[in-house]
């Protein structure tokens, strides 16, 4: 679906590349997570996946990014946005300002694509229902909480029916309640089988949803694999990523002999609960 | 809440249901008509016979009067002071105020001008009170307003309160660090407020970049004919009424030129 081949990129304002020889494949129908420390190049990669690099940002690049059969650098941005939807960090900045109610805001992308009205109404209703924001339909987008605005931003992309959805740290500017709303929306997106690339620093969110994780450090992809493997990798600290609370608690317990020796460290709440339950039942080998 | 939503009063009156373009045509027609006749009673008649009943039918009469007076009263005072006291043409002096003279002609001129402006302001107020801004923009786009111009208008209307909120947040952050914004004279206050503009403008510029990415993600500006989610009802009768109102306004000017109102 989206493929990076030996992609290196430097912003026009900086001499040093931010991404170095990135090879990464986002496969159809899979939920990919990209994790990395601050400044590791996560957001730059997200922008490149959505085509805003190089089209909007400029800069120098080598290698190639493709979306399906399209080479991003050779494809006009208006054609790319029909294939890749992008959700950014700041929910407020994604409100278009062009429409006065949530339902109109969500429909805005379809209007610009020239989608016929009946079809547009069906799509808007369906996506609001799926993301559970139908009660907000007639409110002004500017009156919503940050979490609600971010879910509207996700809905505004889904309604355009892109083939892949790229989300750049969608919970980074939200309070816990707002983050929960977005997480629930992502679960609903995942249930549709849509292709997703979620750039995120919240490991627990990735552990919950991702089929596959990619770790980026200093602009290079340094590890890839299933979340259970990646999020318990001993090199996490070296990559500046840290661990989930569940992995950290289980590691502490293992040091004290309170975690089953044969059981790998968990990345999720369910895994941690199962391990501690086993330990409580005396299964420590 | 957006600036314009502070004005709008929801309702289901006949005036509310009119297509906003018809109401805009009314604004244009009464304004042209008011300025087309040089008689004191003419704009007063337009206001009392067309605009006030419109506000009553729409069920917004109280707010209509408050808003019109709110917009208009300060301007009215200035207009009467300037025109009443400084009318340059010779005329009948009613009163001497030191070196200044209050002339009948000055007061009539001020009154006519004030009433003409009153007609224009009142028509706009009636439009704002009975038309949701979103419906107004949708109707204008349906009538052929280019999407980019519609966007600039809508975004400006909605973004102002957010910009004010950010300015307040920056000011409060600086006050928390000991900046005294209210002490001293006006010049000192302005000097102290100037550094606050930096973060406000830089933040706004960042917003613009992010918002432009968000807009491009939503295919804004794509070379296809946009469709409309919100379709504002219109009718042949309303389209005819719009042309009729404008034709009547022009007719009024013609009749005035022919001396019918003399």
HADDOCK unambig.tbl for C-alpha pairs under 7 A between the chains (distance, minus, plus):
assign (segid A and resid 78 and name CA) (segid B and resid 219 and name CA) 5.99 0.50 0.50
assign (segid A and resid 78 and name CA) (segid B and resid 222 and name CA) 5.85 0.50 0.50
assign (segid A and resid 81 and name CA) (segid B and resid 217 and name CA) 5.46 0.50 0.50
assign (segid A and resid 81 and name CA) (segid B and resid 219 and name CA) 6.46 0.50 0.50
assign (segid A and resid 85 and name CA) (segid B and resid 217 and name CA) 6.49 0.50 0.50
assign (segid A and resid 86 and name CA) (segid B and resid 217 and name CA) 6.38 0.50 0.50
assign (segid A and resid 93 and name CA) (segid B and resid 207 and name CA) 5.92 0.50 0.50
assign (segid A and resid 93 and name CA) (segid B and resid 210 and name CA) 5.99 0.50 0.50
assign (segid A and resid 93 and name CA) (segid B and resid 211 and name CA) 5.12 0.50 0.50
assign (segid A and resid 94 and name CA) (segid B and resid 211 and name CA) 5.78 0.50 0.50
assign (segid A and resid 94 and name CA) (segid B and resid 214 and name CA) 5.27 0.50 0.50
assign (segid A and resid 96 and name CA) (segid B and resid 215 and name CA) 6.38 0.50 0.50
assign (segid A and resid 97 and name CA) (segid B and resid 154 and name CA) 6.21 0.50 0.50
assign (segid A and resid 97 and name CA) (segid B and resid 155 and name CA) 4.29 0.50 0.50
assign (segid A and resid 97 and name CA) (segid B and resid 158 and name CA) 6.23 0.50 0.50
assign (segid A and resid 98 and name CA) (segid B and resid 151 and name CA) 5.05 0.50 0.50
assign (segid A and resid 98 and name CA) (segid B and resid 154 and name CA) 5.31 0.50 0.50
assign (segid A and resid 98 and name CA) (segid B and resid 155 and name CA) 5.54 0.50 0.50
assign (segid A and resid 99 and name CA) (segid B and resid 134 and name CA) 6.31 0.50 0.50
assign (segid A and resid 100 and name CA) (segid B and resid 134 and name CA) 5.19 0.50 0.50
assign (segid A and resid 104 and name CA) (segid B and resid 229 and name CA) 6.65 0.50 0.50
assign (segid A and resid 107 and name CA) (segid B and resid 229 and name CA) 6.46 0.50 0.50
assign (segid A and resid 109 and name CA) (segid B and resid 218 and name CA) 4.35 0.50 0.50
assign (segid A and resid 109 and name CA) (segid B and resid 219 and name CA) 5.91 0.50 0.50
assign (segid A and resid 111 and name CA) (segid B and resid 226 and name CA) 5.09 0.50 0.50
assign (segid A and resid 111 and name CA) (segid B and resid 227 and name CA) 4.65 0.50 0.50
assign (segid A and resid 111 and name CA) (segid B and resid 228 and name CA) 5.68 0.50 0.50
assign (segid A and resid 111 and name CA) (segid B and resid 229 and name CA) 6.70 0.50 0.50
assign (segid A and resid 112 and name CA) (segid B and resid 219 and name CA) 5.59 0.50 0.50
assign (segid A and resid 112 and name CA) (segid B and resid 220 and name CA) 5.59 0.50 0.50
assign (segid A and resid 112 and name CA) (segid B and resid 222 and name CA) 6.56 0.50 0.50
assign (segid A and resid 112 and name CA) (segid B and resid 226 and name CA) 4.77 0.50 0.50
assign (segid A and resid 112 and name CA) (segid B and resid 227 and name CA) 6.84 0.50 0.50
assign (segid A and resid 113 and name CA) (segid B and resid 219 and name CA) 6.42 0.50 0.50
assign (segid A and resid 113 and name CA) (segid B and resid 224 and name CA) 6.72 0.50 0.50
assign (segid A and resid 113 and name CA) (segid B and resid 226 and name CA) 6.42 0.50 0.50
assign (segid A and resid 114 and name CA) (segid B and resid 224 and name CA) 6.41 0.50 0.50
assign (segid A and resid 114 and name CA) (segid B and resid 225 and name CA) 5.98 0.50 0.50
assign (segid A and resid 114 and name CA) (segid B and resid 226 and name CA) 4.65 0.50 0.50
assign (segid A and resid 114 and name CA) (segid B and resid 227 and name CA) 4.89 0.50 0.50
assign (segid A and resid 115 and name CA) (segid B and resid 227 and name CA) 6.38 0.50 0.50
assign (segid A and resid 116 and name CA) (segid B and resid 227 and name CA) 6.57 0.50 0.50
assign (segid A and resid 117 and name CA) (segid B and resid 227 and name CA) 6.83 0.50 0.50
assign (segid A and resid 117 and name CA) (segid B and resid 228 and name CA) 6.60 0.50 0.50
assign (segid A and resid 117 and name CA) (segid B and resid 229 and name CA) 5.88 0.50 0.50
assign (segid A and resid 120 and name CA) (segid B and resid 229 and name CA) 6.96 0.50 0.50
assign (segid A and resid 142 and name CA) (segid B and resid 1 and name CA) 6.86 0.50 0.50
assign (segid A and resid 143 and name CA) (segid B and resid 1 and name CA) 6.37 0.50 0.50
